[in-house]
């Protein structure tokens, strides 16, 4: 009940009791009077009825006005004063009270605000000291976090129940299954290119079960193996299995237990390594070996049988002998070819596993220039275009190969200075090394191609041809002009490298920047989390995993045909919003978008073209939400929206729900305004992206985090208590 | 040379450099020899030539050596034909597979003439 209602109920009851007492006294007094006295009083009452009635009416009216004044000047301000003072002492020390009231109340407010200034300053000082004290340990944590996030291995740490308490960036890349629902234009609302977990079919995140991404039986089997090893007191305890990850990559998983100081099993680590490449290389080598042995065996059989026949039957006729000689000759040639082919296949299949990395053509030319000056004493003048072209190279081997060529060129042409001209021709980049004189003959270049690269005792164990073919490149020489005058004649040696339009940034490791705050995928406190299936209702709000969500719609009438056009959610684990683990998706509403709604959320109809329909999005969101508790602002509306789609999508959200609107009314009953903006303003939360689903979901999450300690002050700790308190509030009567 | 009463050998190999010296060797040892270079030709010659022994390579065009082996063993009229698998496939599993399909012997390439003659004579004597 609101303070206003409570006050007027109290006033009405007080007046009624007063009237009953006065009436009782009057009746007692009346019975003690004689008949004459009674008739005298009646005659006086009749005679002065108008005056008596007027006096009574004025008295009651005066009483009413006095009560109203007391209510507005003392009762309401006092009630608000309590709530707002509580705000200052709990979640928003910057909040200042600005309430109208009596002189005494105003004086009290002034004192409280002055005290709040001092309190805020004091708290800032304390916070600063705490911040400094924490900085050192945080720095260590952040270094660890940065290392973890850049580890080449995928790493997931789980508690004993299989809940993820830590994961590395690589693990997310390896395990999160690519979206398979196959619709075009499936992208994020933000358009920032951020990789959202919501894009994926399998979710990996803090507090989620690892069994969501890896078959439970596999892990259970590994843990049984580990338990067995521990029983036999083995020192190196681990178990292995192989799974197929994202993009059908083969991942080798190593499971290692985490034991407490009492040797009790408290969790496990899974380390993932991508072994696809290794297996493919092994397969190629094996295939090469098999092919080699079969071919050699076959040829040797012919040679051996034939020679033995010649030896055993020296009198065989000449024709037969000639035929056998031809067989021996043919098979010996085949053996040579087999050897050449094996060497070549080995180079292509094994040596060329070296990856290529993006590089600017001008950077490569400059590197060759510098090295040529250092190692060969050559002067290279670079003529480059203004255009920036990317190529993919193994810088060491290609630079070495070009130095090898330039060294040969130096001997052949006796020039010490060359011009290097960079030019793009279609999909290729020309690196032309120009000199005055005749071009290099094809046979000479072919001969150079067979040589293993050696310069001044430094060697790369590949031939020029191998390096060139590894880069899908070509090399040749030609004259620049058709003149036969040797003085005028200029020639070039061209390295012809394929250009890369846009290189994949994934190939480049990001610079490691230590985050200012603790990275979100860390929370070691979760080791102390309760099991997976305790009674949700009795769990503390501070321990529950929430999915805070919001929807944007075509209008405000779920039953009247309005549809969801955007849905976003962010997970809240251990009192922290995990903004890296969010779901953010536009939805094609399959109906027109009213102009009025566009005015509010800014979503234009063309932004929804090609987006998935709700029957594709809701199952994904359902998996994202999992077994969390849903939180929304004005949740009744959003839940009704979701409910409307139950029949169409077959997706039913049975998760417990909390509403920040109702919870705000629980903690601040004297406040009239419980809009998202008003609550955010009171609690010191700034909203970025109001009326975008993700922006509102994040703001709702931050508000919810601030409401939890305020609820605790009122004795509301568990989910059940929060729901019970919500039900009592006035706003819970709103029905959609 | 009288081939009428001599034993008949069919050589199945698509490599002339293997088949020709083998054929010469067998002929020098007074066997009546025929050669086939693919699976289909081999089956055709088995039914017409009715060999006492087949020197059978595993990998060649058409039916492979294992299939031919199986066909021979499934035909009651060909039960007495001896089969020697002569092949480059020398893994234990290949040998086991060949014997399971009904081969009487397995010779890995490259082999000596003495080695193959010993095996041929041994099997044909049993016959």
Contacts between the chains, C-beta under 8 A, distances in Angstrom:
chain1	res1	chain2	res2	distance
A	293	B	88	7.2
A	294	B	59	7.9
A	294	B	88	4.2
A	294	B	89	7.3
A	295	B	88	8.0
A	297	B	88	4.0
A	297	B	90	7.5
A	297	B	108	7.3
A	297	B	109	4.4
A	297	B	110	5.9
A	298	B	15	5.9
A	298	B	18	6.9
A	298	B	88	5.4
A	298	B	109	6.1
A	299	B	17	7.3
A	300	B	109	7.1
A	300	B	110	3.8
A	301	B	15	7.8
A	301	B	17	7.8
A	301	B	18	5.1
A	301	B	88	7.8
A	301	B	109	4.0
A	301	B	110	4.1
A	301	B	111	6.7
A	302	B	15	6.6
A	302	B	17	3.1
A	302	B	18	5.2
A	302	B	21	6.9
A	303	B	17	7.8
A	303	B	110	7.6
A	304	B	110	4.6
A	304	B	111	7.4
A	304	B	112	6.8
A	305	B	18	6.8
A	305	B	21	3.9
A	305	B	22	6.2
A	305	B	25	6.9
A	305	B	110	7.7
A	305	B	111	7.6
A	305	B	113	6.1
A	306	B	17	7.3
A	306	B	20	7.9
A	306	B	21	4.5
A	308	B	21	7.9
A	308	B	112	6.2
A	308	B	113	4.2
A	308	B	114	7.8
A	309	B	21	5.0
A	309	B	24	5.5
A	309	B	25	5.7
A	309	B	28	7.7
A	309	B	113	6.4
A	312	B	28	7.9
A	312	B	113	6.4
A	313	B	24	7.8
A	313	B	28	5.9
A	316	B	24	7.7
A	320	B	24	6.6
A	323	B	20	6.6
A	324	B	20	7.7
A	324	B	21	6.6
A	324	B	24	7.8
A	327	B	16	7.5
A	327	B	17	4.5
A	327	B	20	6.4
A	327	B	21	6.9
A	330	B	17	6.4
A	331	B	17	5.3
